[in-house]
């Protein structure tokens, strides 16, 4: 692999980390909103559309692939992330309203388990023992990070179940984005994701009888923060990175999210951040560092070709 490819992987890793940090603010912002969970998801995606459309206009350099899909198959690949992300947001926004920030964030971020299994079983990717050790370290750290605020209460079980289901939806979304990024630019993927997700969540919100219009300026500011900060910067960073690094690696780096969410939950909602949480954060960051270092080393040796650029 050339030095350019190694640099491409490094850039992808850096942008992934920045995106994961931005996405970590999703749970606290959703918790702040007075709107129904499905309505929050709808506005998050609807307000993303104009920003993503502008991004798409300036992002006209998709990775060139000889086996890129065409015709209906191409549009299916572009629509699939939006369909899966609609499920992700619908389940997760509902869960976060019922359970704690810590529970929802940790359970939803079990997605690496499903990403790694799918990458191995479906896409026949090689999963090394060292990668599994690093992944286990990061997931264990996420568990410790949330341990102080994780609760086992019957009234929160529905929210916990929804958060676990979110992990499956999100894992599927990551894999779908990776496939779309093989032939489409980051801006294109983010735009079509928002375009497909928004109407689905609008119908879901209306079906649950939620009020659609935000009642206060604070709600509008929260929704804009979710659209620009979490969706454009956060998920945009993830989509960009998935064009340059393998999905299993990205799924581990995304575990930076619970670190950010737990710190925000401590500052904004007074949720505990005790020595156990510090240890968990350290384990997550150690696992993330190990994974990204292994990814860079593999790239420099030509062992792991990134799926594309752009």
N, C-alpha and C positions, 0 to 999 in steps of 0.2 A: 504494500500500500504506500502511496506517496505521502510526502509531508502535508500536502494539501488535505488529504483525507484525514490525517491525524488531527489537523487543525479544525476540520469540519466537525469531528467528534467532540473536540474540546469546546467549541462554540456551542454545539448542541447541549452538552452537559451544563454549561454555565447558564444558558437560557432556561433549561429545564429547572434548575435550582431556583432561579428568579421567579419562574412561573409557579413553582410549588409554594414559595413564600407568599405570593399574592393570593393563591387559592386558600391558604391557611386562614384568611380573614373571612371566608364564606360563612362558616357556622356562626361566628359572633354577629355578623351583619344580618343574617337571617333571623337570629334571635332578637335583634333590636326592632325588627319591623313589626308593626301592628296588623299587617295584612295577613290573609290566609296563606298557607304554605304554597298552594298551587299558583295563586296570584303572584306571589313573590317570584316564583320560577318563570311565569309568563313574562313579567316586566323585565326581569333580568335578561331574557333572551330577546324580547322585542326591542329594548333599548340598545342591545348589542348590534342589531342589524345595520343601522346606518354607519356605525364605526367600522364594522367588518366589511361592508360594501366598499368604503373608501380604502381600506387596507387592501382589499382584493384588486382594486384598480392599480395600485402601486406595486403589487406583488405578482408580476406576470412572468415569473421565471420558474415554472414547475420543473421538478426533476425529470429528465428525459429517460424513458424506459421503453425498451423494444416491445415488452409484453404488456404495455399499458392498456387497460380496457377501453372499449369504444362503444358507442351506441347506448342502448338501455343499460348495459352492464356498468358503464361509466357512471351514469346517473344514480344507479343503485348504490354504488360505492360511495358516492357523495352524500346520498340521503341517509344511509345506514347510521353514521355517527349521530345524526340528529335524532333519529328514532330511538336509539339506545340512550342518548343523553336525556331525552324526555323522560324515560323510565327512571334514570338515575336521579334527576332533580325531583320528580314527583314523589319518589319513595323517600329520598333524603330530606327534602324540605318538610315532608309530613313527619318524619321521624324526629327531626331536631326540635319540633314544636312540642313533642311529647316527652322526650328523654333529655338528658343533660348534654351540653356541648361535648363533654369528654366522652360519654358513651357513643354518641352519634359519630364523632370524628374517628374514634378508634375502630369501631365496628365497620364503618364504611371504608376505612383504610386497610382492611384485610384483603383488598383487591390484589396485592401481589401474589397471594396464594393462587387465585384463579388465573391471573395473567401467566404465571410461570407454568401452571398445568396446561393451559391452552397452547402456549408457545411450544411446549414439549410434545404434547399429544397431537395437536392439529397441524402446527407449522414445522414440526420435526426439528426444532432448534436444539442445539446442544446446551444443556444446563450443567455447568461444572460443580464439583463439590464445594469449591471455594466460594462460588457465587451463592450456593444454597446456605453456606455458613454465614456469609455477609447478610443475606436476606433474613435469615433467622434472627441475627443480632438486631437488625433494624426493627423487625416486627415485635421482638421481645421488648425492645426499648419503647415502642409505641404503647405496648401493654402497660409497662411500668409508668410511662408518662401520664396515662389516664387513670392509673390505679387509685389515686387518692380521691377521684371524683366518680369512678365507676360505681354504679349502684345496682343491686339486685332487688328490685321492688316490682311487685305485680302491676302497679299502675304504669310502670315504664316499659314493661315487656313488649307491648305493641310497637313502641318507638324503637326499641332495640332490634326487633325482628325486621322492621322496615329498614333500619340502618345496615343490617347484614345483607338484606336483599340488594341494597344500594351498592355494596361491594361487587356483587355479580354484574349489575348493570354497568358500573364504572369500568370494571375489567374488560367487559365486552366493548365498551366505548373506546378504551385505549387501543385495543387490537384493531377495531374498525378504523380509527384515525390513522394508525400506522399503515394500514393497507391503502387508504385514500392518499396518504402522503407519498406513496410510491409514484404517483403520477400527477398530483395536484399540489399547488402552492399552499402555504400556511393560511394566507388570507382567504383563499377559495374554500378551504375546509371549514374555517371558522364561520364564514358567511353562510354556507349551506347548512351547517349545524344549527345556527341560530334560526335560519329561515324555516327549517323543518320543525324544530323544537317548539318555537313560540306558539303557533296555532294549536298544537296538541295540548300544551299546558293551558291555553286559553279555554279550550273546550272542557278540560278537566276541572278548571276552576269554576266555570259556569255550572258544570254537573254537580259539584259539591256545594253550590249555592253561595260561593264566596263573593264578596264585594270586589269589583274589579278596580275601581279608581282609588288611588292612594289618597287618604284623607288629610295628610299633613305634609309640610315641607320636609320634615325629618324623614318621612317614608320615601319621598322622592329622592332625597340625598342618599339614603340607604340603597335604593334601587339603582341609582346611577353608579354608586360605588361597586355594587355587584356586577353591573354591566361592563364598566370600564376597567375596574381594578381586578376583579375576579375572572371575568369571562375573556375580555380582550387581552389583558396582560397575563393573567394566570393560565387559562386554558389555551390562549394563543401561544404562550411559551411552551406548554406541553406539546401542542401540535407541531410547533417548529422543531422541538427536540426529537420528537418521534420520527422526523424525516432524516435524522442523523445517527440515532443510537437505537439499539434493540429495545423492544417493548418491555422485556423483563427488567432491564437496567432502569428504564424510565419509571417503572412501577415502584421500584425501591426508592429512587430519588424523590418521588412524589410523597413519600412518608415524612418529608420535612413538614408537610401540612399539619399533622397533629402537634408538632412542636410549636409552630406559630399559633395554632388555635388554642392550645392549652395556656400559652403565655397571655394571649388576648383574653381568654376566659377568666384568668386570674386577675388581670387589670380591670376588665370591664364588668365582670359579674361576681368577683370575689371568690371564684372557685379556687380550691387549694392548690398551691404549688410548693410542695414540701420537698425534703431531700430526695425522696423516692422519684419525684418528677424530674429533678435535676439529673439523677442517674439515668432515667429513661431517655431524656433528651440527649445525654452523652452517648448512650448506646445507639440511638437512631442516627446521630451524626457520624458515629464511627462506622456503622454499617453502610451509610451513604458514601462516606469517603472511600471505604474499601471497594465498593461496587464501581464508583466512577473511576477510581485509579486502575482497577482491573480492566475496565472498558477502554481507557486511554492506552494502556499497555498493549492490549489486544489489537487496537487500531494501529499502533506504531509498528507492530510486527506483521500486520497484514492478515490477522486472524479473524477479524470481525468487520466485514465491510458494511458501512452504514447504508440504510435503504435508499438514501437520496439526499439531495441538497435543495435549498430554497426555502 
